[in-house]
Amino acid sequence: MNPAMLYAMLVLAIIFEVLGTSAMQVAQHFTRLVPTVIMVVCYAIAFYFLSYTLRVIPVGIAYAIWSGLGIVLISLVGYFGFGQKLDFAALLGLGLIIAGVVVLNLFSKSTFH
């Protein structure tokens, strides 16, 4: 499969994981039905796309990209969508996560089987 298509599927997995995590915040401990259903559906779609990428991308690399970008995106959703604060240390840490994902993608020979 084309590497661009695999990365597109990984990006879709990350987007649906972030949507699911955002719905979890709104579900209020699973007491609200619609956000809970959205969360479950989004996580199912996210894991489908993630599992598809694991056919070619090693699990450690895929998970590092998935979790790193997921952390950054959900932090932005928390900041803009839920009014959560990010201090300097949080921003620095998020920057280091982004740097790690960039290093993996640009310099690692482990990206594909």
N, C-alpha and C positions, 0 to 999 in steps of 0.2 A: 504494500500500500504506500501511496505517496506520503512523504514526511509532512507536507503541509496539511494534508487531510487528517493525519494523526494528531498534529498539534491543534487543529481546529476542533477535533473531537475532545481533546483534553481541555481546551478552553471552554467548550460547552459543558463539560463535566464540572469545571470550576464554577461557572456561572450558575448552574442549577444547584450546586452545593451551597453557594452563597444565598441564593433565593430560599432554599430550604432552611438554612440557619436563620435568615431574617424572619421567615414565617414562624420558626420556633420561638423567637423573641415575642412575636405578636400572639402566639397561641396561649401564652400565660399558663404554663404548666399543663398543657393539653386540655384546658377548660373551655377553649373556643374551638368549635368543630371545623369551621372553614379553614382557618390558618393551620390547624393540625393536619387536615387532609392535604393541603397545599404542600406542607412540609414533607409528608410521606411521599407524595408523588414526585416532588423535586429531588429528594434523595434517591429514589428509585431510578430516575432518569440520569442523575449524576453518576451513580455507580454503574449503570449500563455503559455510559460513554467512557468512564474510567476503565472498566474491564476490557472494553474493546481496544483501547490504546495499549493495554498490557500485552497484547499479542506481539508487539514490536519494541515498545519502550520498556526497559527494565523497571521492575516495580519500585525500586528505591529512587530512581530518577523521577519516574512519573509521580510518585507520592511526594517527593520533595517539591516539585513544581506545583502540584495540586495543593498541598498544605501551605506552601509559602505564599502563593498568589491568593489563595483563599483567605489567609490571615490578613493580608493587606486589604483585599476588597471588603471583607466583612468589617474591618476597622473603619474603612471609609463609609460604609453603610451605617455603622454605629454612630459615627461622627455627624454625618449629614442627615440621616434618617431618624435617629433616636436621640440626638442631642448629647451623645456621650463625649467626654473630653479626652483629648490626646495631648499629653505633656511632651516636653522635649525628649525625655528618655524613650517614650513610646514611639515618637517619630524617628528617632535615631535607630531604634530596634527594627522598625518597619523598613527603613532605608537599607539596613544590613541584610534583611530578608530578601529584598528586591535585588541587592547586589549578589547574593548567593545564587538566586535563580538565574540571573544573567550569566554569572560565571559558569554554572552548570551547562547552560545552553550554548555558550560561545566557545568554551575551552575544553569541555569534557568529551572524551572519546567514548564514553559509556552511554551516550544518549540512545543509541539504537543497538539491537542484537545483531 
